[in-house]
Every structure is written in structure tokens, then in C-alpha cells.
């Protein structure tokens, strides 16, 4: 929603999300899931990357509770060709929904059937 500070637009969080690589959390039996390996654009790794992001969003709902937060996390995990793609998409449509962002991502990078 425009002007709603509780739902930051993707472009507001893009700079923070791409500021630098984050270290993955150390997995433990009762701790948070580790972040997925960064996705560089290899189509054979798309469905696994999407599945891992989906698990993170389910486990950490309070942190990923709106489209802007989900897109920021997702972009933070992108590198190389995939990151360049995200920059183009967000520059052309700064208010894109997460659903449309992922649909566009799948069109470019997914060569197998996967769901998110």
C-alpha cells in the first residue's frame, strides 16, 4: 500500500538487502534454518532455492510478513546473473508484488516444475 510504512516497498529495502553477503546461520536442532546458498542463476538449482526460501518464510513469518520483506530477503540471496535480473525487475516495477516477482523469476530461471 502506498504510504503505508508498515509495508515497505521493495526498492526501500533493496539497498539494505544487497549491501553485502550475509553469513548463513549455523544450523542447530532448535535454532533457525540456515539461509539458502546464494542463487547465481543456474536453472538446475532454481527449484531447490525456491523451496529453501519458502521454508525460511514459513519458519520466520514475523520477519517476512509482507512482500517488501520477502523480496528483500530473496534479493539478498541472489548473485551474478540472478542479481542483475532482480535489479532490472525492481527498477522497472518498484511496487511489484512478491507473487509477481517469483512468477517472473520462474519464467527466467526455472526449467523444471516447482511451486512457491
Phi and psi in degrees as GROMACS dihedral restraints (atoms count N, CA, C in turn):
[ dihedral_restraints ]
;  ai    aj    ak    al  type     phi  dphi    fc
    3     4     5     6     1   -67.9    20    10
    4     5     6     7     1   132.4    20    10
    6     7     8     9     1    80.0    20    10
    7     8     9    10     1     0.2    20    10
    9    10    11    12     1   -92.7    20    10
   10    11    12    13     1   105.5    20    10
   12    13    14    15     1   -70.1    20    10
   13    14    15    16     1   -14.2    20    10
   15    16    17    18     1   -77.8    20    10
   16    17    18    19     1   -11.4    20    10
   18    19    20    21     1  -126.7    20    10
   19    20    21    22     1    81.9    20    10
   21    22    23    24     1   -63.7    20    10
   22    23    24    25     1   142.3    20    10
   24    25    26    27     1   -70.7    20    10
   25    26    27    28     1   151.9    20    10
   27    28    29    30     1   -54.6    20    10
   28    29    30    31     1   -38.3    20    10
   30    31    32    33     1   -67.1    20    10
   31    32    33    34     1   -24.4    20    10
   33    34    35    36     1   -70.8    20    10
   34    35    36    37     1   -28.9    20    10
   36    37    38    39     1  -102.7    20    10
   37    38    39    40     1    -5.1    20    10
   39    40    41    42     1   -61.7    20    10
   40    41    42    43     1   -45.0    20    10
   42    43    44    45     1   -61.2    20    10
   43    44    45    46     1   -43.7    20    10
   45    46    47    48     1   -66.5    20    10
   46    47    48    49     1   -37.9    20    10
   48    49    50    51     1   -70.3    20    10
   49    50    51    52     1   -30.0    20    10
   51    52    53    54     1  -105.1    20    10
   52    53    54    55     1    12.4    20    10
   54    55    56    57     1   -62.9    20    10
   55    56    57    58     1   -29.2    20    10
   57    58    59    60     1   174.9    20    10
   58    59    60    61     1   167.4    20    10
   60    61    62    63     1   -66.8    20    10
   61    62    63    64     1   143.9    20    10
   63    64    65    66     1  -104.6    20    10
   64    65    66    67     1   150.9    20    10
   66    67    68    69     1   -86.8    20    10
   67    68    69    70     1   138.4    20    10
   69    70    71    72     1   -71.7    20    10
   70    71    72    73     1   144.5    20    10
   72    73    74    75     1   -67.5    20    10
   73    74    75    76     1   147.0    20    10
   75    76    77    78     1   -77.5    20    10
   76    77    78    79     1   121.9    20    10
   78    79    80    81     1   -68.5    20    10
   79    80    81    82     1   142.7    20    10
   81    82    83    84     1  -141.0    20    10
   82    83    84    85     1   168.1    20    10
   84    85    86    87     1   -64.1    20    10
   85    86    87    88     1   -28.6    20    10
   87    88    89    90     1  -121.9    20    10
   88    89    90    91     1     8.9    20    10
   90    91    92    93     1   -92.9    20    10
   91    92    93    94     1  -180.0    20    10
   93    94    95    96     1   -69.3    20    10
   94    95    96    97     1   157.2    20    10
   96    97    98    99     1   -66.0    20    10
   97    98    99   100     1   145.3    20    10
   99   100   101   102     1   -71.3    20    10
  100   101   102   103     1   154.4    20    10
  102   103   104   105     1   -65.2    20    10
  103   104   105   106     1   150.1    20    10
  105   106   107   108     1   -67.3    20    10
  106   107   108   109     1   161.6    20    10
  108   109   110   111     1   -61.4    20    10
  109   110   111   112     1   143.7    20    10
  111   112   113   114     1   -56.9    20    10
  112   113   114   115     1   142.9    20    10
  114   115   116   117     1  -100.7    20    10
  115   116   117   118     1   124.2    20    10
  117   118   119   120     1  -101.5    20    10
  118   119   120   121     1    -8.9    20    10
  120   121   122   123     1   118.6    20    10
  121   122   123   124     1     4.7    20    10
  123   124   125   126     1   -72.4    20    10
  124   125   126   127     1   114.5    20    10
  126   127   128   129     1   -59.5    20    10
  127   128   129   130     1   -32.3    20    10
  129   130   131   132     1   -70.3    20    10
  130   131   132   133     1   -12.8    20    10
  132   133   134   135     1  -102.8    20    10
  133   134   135   136     1     0.4    20    10
  135   136   137   138     1   -61.1    20    10
  136   137   138   139     1   -52.2    20    10
  138   139   140   141     1   -64.0    20    10
  139   140   141   142     1   -37.4    20    10
  141   142   143   144     1   -65.5    20    10
  142   143   144   145     1   -42.0    20    10
  144   145   146   147     1   -61.8    20    10
  145   146   147   148     1   -46.1    20    10
  147   148   149   150     1   -62.3    20    10
  148   149   150   151     1   -40.9    20    10
  150   151   152   153     1   -63.8    20    10
  151   152   153   154     1   -41.8    20    10
  153   154   155   156     1   -65.8    20    10
  154   155   156   157     1   -42.2    20    10
  156   157   158   159     1   -62.6    20    10
  157   158   159   160     1   -41.5    20    10
  159   160   161   162     1   -60.3    20    10
  160   161   162   163     1   -41.7    20    10
  162   163   164   165     1   -62.9    20    10
  163   164   165   166     1   -43.2    20    10
  165   166   167   168     1   -60.0    20    10
  166   167   168   169     1   -46.1    20    10
  168   169   170   171     1   -62.8    20    10
  169   170   171   172     1   -37.4    20    10
  171   172   173   174     1   -69.6    20    10
  172   173   174   175     1   -43.4    20    10
  174   175   176   177     1   -71.9    20    10
  175   176   177   178     1   -35.1    20    10
  177   178   179   180     1  -115.8    20    10
  178   179   180   181     1    51.8    20    10
  180   181   182   183     1   -55.8    20    10
  181   182   183   184     1   -37.7    20    10
  183   184   185   186     1   -66.7    20    10
  184   185   186   187     1   -24.3    20    10
  186   187   188   189     1   -91.0    20    10
  187   188   189   190     1   -25.0    20    10
  189   190   191   192     1  -120.9    20    10
  190   191   192   193     1    56.2    20    10
  192   193   194   195     1   -99.9    20    10
  193   194   195   196     1     7.9    20    10
  195   196   197   198     1  -150.0    20    10
  196   197   198   199     1   167.3    20    10
  198   199   200   201     1   -59.5    20    10
  199   200   201   202     1   -42.2    20    10
  201   202   203   204     1   -60.4    20    10
  202   203   204   205     1   -43.0    20    10
  204   205   206   207     1   -67.5    20    10
  205   206   207   208     1   -39.8    20    10
  207   208   209   210     1   -66.0    20    10
  208   209   210   211     1   -44.7    20    10
  210   211   212   213     1   -64.0    20    10
  211   212   213   214     1   -41.1    20    10
  213   214   215   216     1   -60.6    20    10
  214   215   216   217     1   -45.6    20    10
  216   217   218   219     1   -62.1    20    10
  217   218   219   220     1   -46.9    20    10
  219   220   221   222     1   -57.5    20    10
  220   221   222   223     1   -49.2    20    10
  222   223   224   225     1   -64.8    20    10
  223   224   225   226     1   -34.6    20    10
  225   226   227   228     1   -60.0    20    10
  226   227   228   229     1   -27.3    20    10
  228   229   230   231     1   -90.9    20    10
  229   230   231   232     1     1.4    20    10
  231   232   233   234     1   -96.3    20    10
  232   233   234   235     1   148.6    20    10
  234   235   236   237     1  -139.8    20    10
  235   236   237   238     1   164.0    20    10
  237   238   239   240     1    52.0    20    10
  238   239   240   241     1  -127.6    20    10
  240   241   242   243     1   -59.1    20    10
  241   242   243   244     1   -39.1    20    10
  243   244   245   246     1   -66.5    20    10
  244   245   246   247     1   -39.5    20    10
  246   247   248   249     1   -67.0    20    10
  247   248   249   250     1   -40.6    20    10
  249   250   251   252     1   -61.4    20    10
  250   251   252   253     1   -40.8    20    10
  252   253   254   255     1   -59.3    20    10
  253   254   255   256     1   -47.6    20    10
  255   256   257   258     1   -61.2    20    10
  256   257   258   259     1   -40.0    20    10
  258   259   260   261     1   -61.8    20    10
  259   260   261   262     1   -42.3    20    10
  261   262   263   264     1   -63.4    20    10
  262   263   264   265     1   -46.7    20    10
  264   265   266   267     1   -61.4    20    10
  265   266   267   268     1   -47.8    20    10
  267   268   269   270     1   -70.1    20    10
  268   269   270   271     1   -32.3    20    10
  270   271   272   273     1   -69.7    20    10
  271   272   273   274     1   -34.5    20    10
  273   274   275   276     1   -82.1    20    10
  274   275   276   277     1   -24.2    20    10
  276   277   278   279     1  -145.8    20    10
  277   278   279   280     1    78.0    20    10
  279   280   281   282     1   -61.8    20    10
  280   281   282   283     1   -19.9    20    10
  282   283   284   285     1  -102.3    20    10
  283   284   285   286     1    17.8    20    10
  285   286   287   288     1   -58.8    20    10
  286   287   288   289     1   141.8    20    10
  288   289   290   291     1   -78.3    20    10
  289   290   291   292     1   158.9    20    10
  291   292   293   294     1   -62.9    20    10
  292   293   294   295     1   -39.4    20    10
  294   295   296   297     1   -58.9    20    10
  295   296   297   298     1   -46.0    20    10
  297   298   299   300     1   -69.4    20    10
  298   299   300   301     1   -36.6    20    10
  300   301   302   303     1   -60.3    20    10
  301   302   303   304     1   -47.4    20    10
  303   304   305   306     1   -68.1    20    10
  304   305   306   307     1   -38.5    20    10
  306   307   308   309     1   -61.0    20    10
  307   308   309   310     1   -42.5    20    10
  309   310   311   312     1   -66.1    20    10
  310   311   312   313     1   -41.2    20    10
  312   313   314   315     1   -57.5    20    10
  313   314   315   316     1   -47.2    20    10
  315   316   317   318     1   -63.3    20    10
  316   317   318   319     1   -37.6    20    10
  318   319   320   321     1   -59.8    20    10
  319   320   321   322     1   -37.9    20    10
  321   322   323   324     1   -85.2    20    10
  322   323   324   325     1   -44.3    20    10
  324   325   326   327     1  -108.0    20    10
  325   326   327   328     1   -16.8    20    10
  327   328   329   330     1   -95.9    20    10
  328   329   330   331     1   122.6    20    10
  330   331   332   333     1  -110.3    20    10
  331   332   333   334     1     2.6    20    10
  333   334   335   336     1  -127.8    20    10
  334   335   336   337     1   164.0    20    10
  336   337   338   339     1   -74.9    20    10
  337   338   339   340     1   123.1    20    10
  339   340   341   342     1  -146.4    20    10
  340   341   342   343     1   158.5    20    10
  342   343   344   345     1  -127.8    20    10
  343   344   345   346     1   146.8    20    10
